[in-house]
Amino acid sequence: GGMAGGTANGVMVPYMGTMFIPQFMMANFQSFQSGSNNAFAANALSTNSLVLASDPGCPWECVIDETVPTMGRSNEDDALYEIFYTNPLNCCGTIVEIGAGNGKQHSSSYFFEYGMNWTSVLTEADPSAFAQIADERTGKKAKLLNGAFCQEAPHVYYDEALKSFQSASSPSEYTSEVTHNDFQVSSSTTKVDCIRLDSDVLSGLDHVNVMVIKVDGDPWAVVRTMNWDIKVDIWVIKMDDKEGMLHDTLRAALKLHDYVPAAWDIKLWCETPANCVNNEVWLRKSFHPLPQPLLEMGGNLRGSLE
């Protein structure tokens, strides 16, 4: 689960709201502090720590529960935590996980909710897996939705015995699930509603820190329903190399709405090839995990390159 405070790659990380200046930024800070008309510098308690002009509260007052394990199949949660959320810590984020399974096994959001006190929004199409989420995610900070993402149909069919989905419109319809025509649909066949990001999953939100999409079907079925007025800092999208996937369309949509691919490969965090999901990371242009006062000091360490 990473570190709750102390030194991350030689950089001091903040504890309980007091923000420590990384050593390599200290010279900049000390010269910045000498300015007589700078409100930010005036609030510095010493050359080793500073307090923002007003009580920052959440997210900077932060305690990480290191006893909570990271569960991501490819250690994608470790990667995000280490790169973006250890320095400074952030305990007030929102993470959305599309294709959450049973809510614990291989969960990208589990550590963020239970270890960092984030709000999580989880969707899962498989009714049997979804039924287990309520047992695994018993906290009050999770919103759970059972649903698939579809091209045009209002629902997909699900056969419990075969654990199989079938399109309600045509076999050629792309959906977030892998669909087959291996069972006969009847009046008793289970229907799984088709949901949308804009009107269902992200309803009431204007900002998401991390959006994880790890569906077995086409992720474009999910992204096409996005309300692009909602800001997402980081997208982590499983891009399986399957025939018929509309990955280029998805990438074009992200670029059109001012997202850029990360300059680093999240697959470097994989432990074994067998557990290495083909994830792509996209960042909002100008996204940076550092708080604005530190950015004004010239720090440009992580985040998007544009």
ZAROMI-813480 format. One record per residue (C-alpha): x, y, z; residue number from 1; residue in one letter. Coordinates in Angstrom, 2 decimals, padded with zeros to 5 digits. Layout:
! ZAROMI-813480
u X | v Y | w Z | i NUM | aa A
...
//
This chain:
! ZAROMI-813480
u 000.00 | v 000.00 | w 000.00 | i 1 | aa G
u 002.92 | v 002.39 | w -000.17 | i 2 | aa G
u 003.98 | v 004.86 | w 002.52 | i 3 | aa M
u 001.86 | v 006.95 | w 004.84 | i 4 | aa A
u 004.48 | v 009.58 | w 005.43 | i 5 | aa G
u 008.22 | v 009.92 | w 005.68 | i 6 | aa G
u 010.48 | v 009.76 | w 002.66 | i 7 | aa T
u 009.30 | v 008.85 | w -000.83 | i 8 | aa A
u 012.20 | v 008.63 | w -003.26 | i 9 | aa N
u 014.12 | v 011.09 | w -001.12 | i 10 | aa G
u 011.20 | v 013.52 | w -000.86 | i 11 | aa V
u 009.55 | v 014.34 | w 002.45 | i 12 | aa M
u 005.81 | v 013.77 | w 002.36 | i 13 | aa V
u 003.38 | v 015.68 | w 004.59 | i 14 | aa P
u 001.87 | v 014.51 | w 007.83 | i 15 | aa Y
u -001.46 | v 015.69 | w 009.23 | i 16 | aa M
u -001.73 | v 018.93 | w 007.31 | i 17 | aa G
u 001.82 | v 020.26 | w 007.79 | i 18 | aa T
u 003.45 | v 020.35 | w 004.40 | i 19 | aa M
u 007.17 | v 019.65 | w 004.20 | i 20 | aa F
u 009.08 | v 021.22 | w 001.37 | i 21 | aa I
u 011.08 | v 018.69 | w -000.69 | i 22 | aa P
u 014.81 | v 019.27 | w -000.29 | i 23 | aa Q
u 015.36 | v 019.93 | w -003.97 | i 24 | aa F
u 012.77 | v 022.75 | w -003.80 | i 25 | aa M
u 014.13 | v 024.30 | w -000.59 | i 26 | aa M
u 016.37 | v 026.83 | w -002.31 | i 27 | aa A
u 013.48 | v 028.03 | w -004.41 | i 28 | aa N
u 011.29 | v 028.23 | w -001.33 | i 29 | aa F
u 013.85 | v 030.17 | w 000.71 | i 30 | aa Q
u 014.28 | v 032.75 | w -002.02 | i 31 | aa S
u 010.54 | v 032.79 | w -002.50 | i 32 | aa F
u 010.09 | v 033.28 | w 001.24 | i 33 | aa Q
u 012.31 | v 036.38 | w 001.26 | i 34 | aa S
u 009.78 | v 038.35 | w -000.77 | i 35 | aa G
u 008.30 | v 040.97 | w 001.54 | i 36 | aa S
u 004.89 | v 041.21 | w -000.13 | i 37 | aa N
u 004.13 | v 037.53 | w -000.49 | i 38 | aa N
u 001.16 | v 036.25 | w 001.51 | i 39 | aa A
u 002.23 | v 032.67 | w 000.96 | i 40 | aa F
u 005.71 | v 033.26 | w 002.35 | i 41 | aa A
u 004.31 | v 035.26 | w 005.26 | i 42 | aa A
u 002.53 | v 032.17 | w 006.46 | i 43 | aa N
u 005.67 | v 030.04 | w 006.60 | i 44 | aa A
u 006.43 | v 028.82 | w 010.09 | i 45 | aa L
u 010.05 | v 027.96 | w 009.34 | i 46 | aa S
u 012.33 | v 027.08 | w 006.47 | i 47 | aa T
u 011.31 | v 023.43 | w 006.90 | i 48 | aa N
u 007.53 | v 023.61 | w 006.94 | i 49 | aa S
u 004.73 | v 025.87 | w 005.89 | i 50 | aa L
u 001.05 | v 026.28 | w 006.52 | i 51 | aa V
u -001.29 | v 027.51 | w 003.83 | i 52 | aa L
u -002.93 | v 030.90 | w 004.32 | i 53 | aa A
u -006.21 | v 029.37 | w 005.46 | i 54 | aa S
u -006.76 | v 026.08 | w 007.21 | i 55 | aa D
u -006.67 | v 023.65 | w 004.30 | i 56 | aa P
u -008.60 | v 020.87 | w 006.02 | i 57 | aa G
u -009.31 | v 018.03 | w 003.65 | i 58 | aa C
u -007.43 | v 016.76 | w 001.63 | i 59 | aa P
u -004.19 | v 017.92 | w 003.20 | i 60 | aa W
u -004.98 | v 016.70 | w 006.72 | i 61 | aa E
u -004.38 | v 013.11 | w 005.91 | i 62 | aa C
u -003.72 | v 009.80 | w 007.59 | i 63 | aa V
u -003.10 | v 006.68 | w 005.52 | i 64 | aa I
u -004.11 | v 003.29 | w 006.90 | i 65 | aa D
u -001.18 | v 001.16 | w 005.78 | i 66 | aa E
u -002.84 | v -002.02 | w 007.05 | i 67 | aa T
u -005.22 | v -001.87 | w 004.07 | i 68 | aa V
u -003.80 | v -003.87 | w 001.15 | i 69 | aa P
u -003.65 | v -002.70 | w -002.43 | i 70 | aa T
u -005.63 | v -005.16 | w -004.56 | i 71 | aa M
u -005.02 | v -004.10 | w -008.17 | i 72 | aa G
u -004.26 | v -007.00 | w -010.46 | i 73 | aa R
u -001.38 | v -005.16 | w -012.12 | i 74 | aa S
u -000.48 | v -003.00 | w -009.11 | i 75 | aa N
u -002.07 | v -000.06 | w -010.87 | i 76 | aa E
u -003.29 | v 001.25 | w -007.50 | i 77 | aa D
u 000.28 | v 001.12 | w -006.16 | i 78 | aa D
u 001.49 | v 003.05 | w -009.20 | i 79 | aa A
u -001.11 | v 005.79 | w -008.87 | i 80 | aa L
u -000.57 | v 006.12 | w -005.13 | i 81 | aa Y
u 003.21 | v 006.28 | w -005.39 | i 82 | aa E
u 003.34 | v 008.73 | w -008.28 | i 83 | aa I
u 000.48 | v 011.07 | w -007.50 | i 84 | aa F
u -000.86 | v 010.73 | w -003.98 | i 85 | aa Y
u 002.04 | v 010.26 | w -001.55 | i 86 | aa T
u 003.43 | v 013.78 | w -001.92 | i 87 | aa N
u 001.19 | v 015.47 | w -001.06 | i 88 | aa P
u -001.17 | v 012.99 | w 000.51 | i 89 | aa L
u -004.80 | v 013.21 | w -000.57 | i 90 | aa N
u -007.56 | v 011.73 | w 001.55 | i 91 | aa C
u -010.59 | v 013.32 | w -000.09 | i 92 | aa C
u -010.53 | v 011.93 | w -003.59 | i 93 | aa G
u -013.13 | v 010.21 | w -005.72 | i 94 | aa T
u -012.36 | v 007.06 | w -007.68 | i 95 | aa I
u -014.68 | v 005.44 | w -010.21 | i 96 | aa V
u -014.18 | v 001.77 | w -011.08 | i 97 | aa E
u -016.08 | v 000.44 | w -014.09 | i 98 | aa I
u -016.05 | v -003.35 | w -014.04 | i 99 | aa G
u -015.47 | v -003.70 | w -010.31 | i 100 | aa A
u -016.01 | v -007.47 | w -010.11 | i 101 | aa G
u -016.85 | v -008.51 | w -006.57 | i 102 | aa N
u -015.44 | v -005.29 | w -005.13 | i 103 | aa G
u -012.28 | v -006.76 | w -003.62 | i 104 | aa K
u -010.45 | v -009.25 | w -005.83 | i 105 | aa Q
u -008.27 | v -007.26 | w -008.24 | i 106 | aa H
u -010.00 | v -004.06 | w -007.11 | i 107 | aa S
u -008.25 | v -000.86 | w -008.16 | i 108 | aa S
u -010.33 | v 001.22 | w -005.75 | i 109 | aa S
u -010.24 | v -000.86 | w -002.55 | i 110 | aa Y
u -007.11 | v 000.75 | w -001.09 | i 111 | aa F
u -008.24 | v 004.26 | w -002.01 | i 112 | aa F
u -011.56 | v 003.82 | w -000.22 | i 113 | aa E
u -010.41 | v 001.97 | w 002.89 | i 114 | aa Y
u -006.80 | v 003.14 | w 003.16 | i 115 | aa G
u -007.19 | v 006.75 | w 002.04 | i 116 | aa M
u -010.83 | v 007.51 | w 002.86 | i 117 | aa N
u -011.81 | v 008.21 | w -000.74 | i 118 | aa W
u -015.32 | v 008.00 | w -002.11 | i 119 | aa T
u -015.70 | v 005.21 | w -004.66 | i 120 | aa S
u -018.26 | v 004.63 | w -007.38 | i 121 | aa V
u -018.38 | v 001.01 | w -008.52 | i 122 | aa L
u -020.23 | v -000.55 | w -011.44 | i 123 | aa T
u -020.46 | v -004.21 | w -012.38 | i 124 | aa E
u -022.63 | v -005.85 | w -015.02 | i 125 | aa A
u -022.43 | v -009.46 | w -013.81 | i 126 | aa D
u -025.34 | v -009.83 | w -011.35 | i 127 | aa P
u -023.65 | v -012.62 | w -009.36 | i 128 | aa S
u -020.43 | v -010.61 | w -008.94 | i 129 | aa A
u -022.38 | v -007.47 | w -008.15 | i 130 | aa F
u -024.27 | v -009.28 | w -005.38 | i 131 | aa A
u -020.92 | v -009.86 | w -003.64 | i 132 | aa Q
u -019.90 | v -006.20 | w -003.67 | i 133 | aa I
u -022.23 | v -005.30 | w -000.82 | i 134 | aa A
u -020.45 | v -007.89 | w 001.33 | i 135 | aa D
u -016.97 | v -006.72 | w 000.38 | i 136 | aa E
u -017.59 | v -002.96 | w 000.44 | i 137 | aa R
u -019.49 | v -002.37 | w 003.65 | i 138 | aa T
u -018.37 | v 001.20 | w 004.22 | i 139 | aa G
u -020.47 | v 004.29 | w 003.67 | i 140 | aa K
u -018.21 | v 005.79 | w 000.99 | i 141 | aa K
u -019.16 | v 003.53 | w -001.92 | i 142 | aa A
u -021.89 | v 004.01 | w -004.51 | i 143 | aa K
u -022.78 | v 000.73 | w -006.26 | i 144 | aa L
u -024.47 | v 000.29 | w -009.63 | i 145 | aa L
u -025.37 | v -002.93 | w -011.45 | i 146 | aa N
u -025.31 | v -002.24 | w -015.17 | i 147 | aa G
u -023.62 | v -002.63 | w -018.52 | i 148 | aa A
u -022.71 | v -000.01 | w -021.13 | i 149 | aa F
u -024.31 | v -000.47 | w -024.52 | i 150 | aa C
u -024.33 | v 001.03 | w -027.97 | i 151 | aa Q
u -028.10 | v 001.50 | w -028.21 | i 152 | aa E
u -030.04 | v -001.26 | w -026.47 | i 153 | aa A
u -031.73 | v -000.55 | w -023.11 | i 154 | aa P
u -030.41 | v -003.77 | w -021.57 | i 155 | aa H
u -028.40 | v -006.93 | w -022.15 | i 156 | aa V
u -029.47 | v -010.47 | w -021.31 | i 157 | aa Y
u -027.60 | v -012.59 | w -018.79 | i 158 | aa Y
u -027.62 | v -016.34 | w -018.31 | i 159 | aa D
u -026.67 | v -017.32 | w -014.76 | i 160 | aa E
u -025.74 | v -020.92 | w -015.57 | i 161 | aa A
u -023.41 | v -019.98 | w -018.42 | i 162 | aa L
u -022.24 | v -016.69 | w -016.89 | i 163 | aa K
u -022.85 | v -015.28 | w -020.34 | i 164 | aa S
u -024.19 | v -012.02 | w -021.77 | i 165 | aa F
u -026.21 | v -011.57 | w -024.95 | i 166 | aa Q
u -027.01 | v -008.37 | w -026.78 | i 167 | aa S
u -030.64 | v -007.29 | w -026.81 | i 168 | aa A
u -030.31 | v -005.67 | w -030.22 | i 169 | aa S
u -027.82 | v -007.32 | w -032.55 | i 170 | aa S
u -024.69 | v -009.47 | w -032.24 | i 171 | aa P
u -022.68 | v -006.66 | w -033.82 | i 172 | aa S
u -023.56 | v -004.14 | w -031.10 | i 173 | aa E
u -020.52 | v -003.17 | w -029.08 | i 174 | aa Y
u -020.99 | v -003.25 | w -025.32 | i 175 | aa T
u -018.85 | v -003.20 | w -022.21 | i 176 | aa S
u -019.35 | v -006.95 | w -021.89 | i 177 | aa E
u -018.31 | v -009.83 | w -024.09 | i 178 | aa V
u -021.56 | v -011.04 | w -025.64 | i 179 | aa T
u -022.44 | v -014.43 | w -027.10 | i 180 | aa H
u -025.48 | v -016.06 | w -028.65 | i 181 | aa N
u -025.12 | v -019.25 | w -026.64 | i 182 | aa D
u -028.46 | v -019.31 | w -024.81 | i 183 | aa F
u -032.13 | v -018.95 | w -025.67 | i 184 | aa Q
u -033.76 | v -015.79 | w -024.42 | i 185 | aa V
u -037.11 | v -016.27 | w -022.68 | i 186 | aa S
u -039.44 | v -014.21 | w -020.55 | i 187 | aa S
u -037.55 | v -015.38 | w -017.46 | i 188 | aa S
u -034.09 | v -014.45 | w -018.75 | i 189 | aa T
u -032.31 | v -011.94 | w -016.53 | i 190 | aa T
u -032.02 | v -008.44 | w -017.96 | i 191 | aa K
u -029.15 | v -006.17 | w -016.95 | i 192 | aa V
u -029.87 | v -002.49 | w -017.50 | i 193 | aa D
u -027.64 | v -000.44 | w -019.76 | i 194 | aa C
u -026.32 | v 002.57 | w -017.85 | i 195 | aa I
u -024.36 | v 005.69 | w -018.75 | i 196 | aa R
u -021.53 | v 007.67 | w -017.23 | i 197 | aa L
u -023.23 | v 011.02 | w -017.64 | i 198 | aa D
u -026.69 | v 010.34 | w -016.23 | i 199 | aa S
u -026.04 | v 007.42 | w -013.88 | i 200 | aa D
u -022.48 | v 006.83 | w -012.72 | i 201 | aa V
u -021.27 | v 010.43 | w -012.47 | i 202 | aa L
u -024.57 | v 012.06 | w -011.59 | i 203 | aa S
u -023.98 | v 014.87 | w -009.11 | i 204 | aa G
u -020.21 | v 014.93 | w -009.60 | i 205 | aa L
u -018.13 | v 017.65 | w -011.24 | i 206 | aa D
u -014.70 | v 016.16 | w -010.59 | i 207 | aa H
u -013.20 | v 012.65 | w -010.46 | i 208 | aa V
u -009.63 | v 012.04 | w -009.36 | i 209 | aa N
u -009.24 | v 008.59 | w -010.91 | i 210 | aa V
u -011.42 | v 006.82 | w -013.48 | i 211 | aa M
u -010.62 | v 003.13 | w -013.91 | i 212 | aa V
u -012.27 | v 001.26 | w -016.78 | i 213 | aa I
u -011.54 | v -002.45 | w -016.87 | i 214 | aa K
u -014.37 | v -004.08 | w -018.76 | i 215 | aa V
u -014.05 | v -007.30 | w -020.73 | i 216 | aa D
u -015.84 | v -005.85 | w -023.75 | i 217 | aa G
u -015.19 | v -002.56 | w -025.54 | i 218 | aa D
u -014.23 | v 000.35 | w -023.24 | i 219 | aa P
u -015.51 | v 002.78 | w -025.88 | i 220 | aa W
u -019.03 | v 001.66 | w -024.93 | i 221 | aa A
u -018.29 | v 003.27 | w -021.56 | i 222 | aa V
u -016.39 | v 006.39 | w -022.60 | i 223 | aa V
u -018.86 | v 007.35 | w -025.32 | i 224 | aa R
u -021.43 | v 008.13 | w -022.60 | i 225 | aa T
u -019.12 | v 010.61 | w -020.82 | i 226 | aa M
u -020.17 | v 014.11 | w -019.80 | i 227 | aa N
u -016.97 | v 015.91 | w -020.75 | i 228 | aa W
u -017.79 | v 018.86 | w -018.51 | i 229 | aa D
u -016.86 | v 016.61 | w -015.58 | i 230 | aa I
u -013.13 | v 016.84 | w -014.99 | i 231 | aa K
u -011.20 | v 013.60 | w -014.61 | i 232 | aa V
u -007.58 | v 013.89 | w -013.50 | i 233 | aa D
u -006.42 | v 010.37 | w -014.37 | i 234 | aa I
u -007.92 | v 007.72 | w -016.63 | i 235 | aa W
u -006.73 | v 004.10 | w -016.37 | i 236 | aa V
u -008.29 | v 002.10 | w -019.20 | i 237 | aa I
u -007.83 | v -001.57 | w -020.01 | i 238 | aa K
u -007.16 | v -001.73 | w -023.74 | i 239 | aa M
u -007.26 | v -005.41 | w -024.64 | i 240 | aa D
u -005.88 | v -006.32 | w -028.05 | i 241 | aa D
u -009.07 | v -007.82 | w -029.44 | i 242 | aa K
u -010.52 | v -007.68 | w -032.91 | i 243 | aa E
u -013.20 | v -005.05 | w -033.39 | i 244 | aa G
u -012.26 | v -002.86 | w -030.43 | i 245 | aa M
u -012.77 | v 000.88 | w -031.06 | i 246 | aa L
u -009.62 | v 001.91 | w -029.20 | i 247 | aa H
u -008.59 | v 004.51 | w -031.77 | i 248 | aa D
u -011.99 | v 006.17 | w -031.47 | i 249 | aa T
u -011.61 | v 006.22 | w -027.70 | i 250 | aa L
u -008.12 | v 007.73 | w -027.86 | i 251 | aa R
u -009.31 | v 010.37 | w -030.33 | i 252 | aa A
u -012.14 | v 011.35 | w -027.97 | i 253 | aa A
u -009.74 | v 011.72 | w -025.06 | i 254 | aa L
u -007.39 | v 013.87 | w -027.13 | i 255 | aa K
u -010.28 | v 015.98 | w -028.38 | i 256 | aa L
u -011.27 | v 016.74 | w -024.80 | i 257 | aa H
u -007.77 | v 017.74 | w -023.67 | i 258 | aa D
u -006.41 | v 014.52 | w -022.23 | i 259 | aa Y
u -002.88 | v 013.35 | w -022.99 | i 260 | aa V
u -001.20 | v 009.94 | w -022.61 | i 261 | aa P
u 001.07 | v 009.58 | w -019.60 | i 262 | aa A
u 004.79 | v 009.76 | w -020.34 | i 263 | aa A
u 005.41 | v 006.63 | w -018.25 | i 264 | aa W
u 004.18 | v 003.06 | w -018.62 | i 265 | aa D
u 002.00 | v 001.79 | w -015.79 | i 266 | aa I
u 002.85 | v -001.77 | w -016.82 | i 267 | aa K
u 006.25 | v -001.28 | w -015.17 | i 268 | aa L
u 004.47 | v -001.99 | w -011.89 | i 269 | aa W
u 003.34 | v -005.46 | w -013.01 | i 270 | aa C
u 004.86 | v -008.31 | w -011.00 | i 271 | aa E
u 004.40 | v -011.07 | w -013.59 | i 272 | aa T
u 003.40 | v -011.10 | w -017.27 | i 273 | aa P
u 000.37 | v -013.23 | w -016.43 | i 274 | aa A
u -001.00 | v -010.49 | w -014.18 | i 275 | aa N
u -000.07 | v -007.59 | w -016.44 | i 276 | aa C
u -003.21 | v -005.95 | w -017.80 | i 277 | aa V
u -002.76 | v -003.81 | w -020.90 | i 278 | aa N
u -003.71 | v -000.57 | w -019.15 | i 279 | aa N
u -003.27 | v 002.87 | w -020.66 | i 280 | aa E
u -003.04 | v 005.99 | w -018.51 | i 281 | aa V
u -004.33 | v 009.35 | w -019.72 | i 282 | aa W
u -004.01 | v 012.61 | w -017.81 | i 283 | aa L
u -005.98 | v 015.81 | w -017.96 | i 284 | aa R
u -003.89 | v 018.56 | w -019.52 | i 285 | aa K
u -002.44 | v 020.80 | w -016.82 | i 286 | aa S
u -003.28 | v 018.23 | w -014.13 | i 287 | aa F
u -000.75 | v 018.28 | w -011.35 | i 288 | aa H
u -000.97 | v 016.63 | w -007.92 | i 289 | aa P
u 000.98 | v 019.38 | w -006.18 | i 290 | aa L
u -001.07 | v 022.12 | w -004.47 | i 291 | aa P
u -001.10 | v 025.49 | w -006.20 | i 292 | aa Q
u 001.32 | v 027.28 | w -003.80 | i 293 | aa P
u 004.03 | v 024.73 | w -004.54 | i 294 | aa L
u 003.35 | v 024.97 | w -008.25 | i 295 | aa L
u 003.88 | v 028.72 | w -008.05 | i 296 | aa E
u 007.34 | v 027.96 | w -006.72 | i 297 | aa M
u 008.22 | v 026.32 | w -010.00 | i 298 | aa G
u 007.69 | v 022.68 | w -009.16 | i 299 | aa G
u 006.73 | v 020.61 | w -012.21 | i 300 | aa N
u 007.57 | v 017.09 | w -011.16 | i 301 | aa L
u 004.62 | v 014.95 | w -012.17 | i 302 | aa R
u 001.38 | v 015.20 | w -014.07 | i 303 | aa G
u 000.83 | v 015.90 | w -017.74 | i 304 | aa S
u 003.63 | v 017.25 | w -019.87 | i 305 | aa L
u 001.35 | v 019.69 | w -021.67 | i 306 | aa E
//
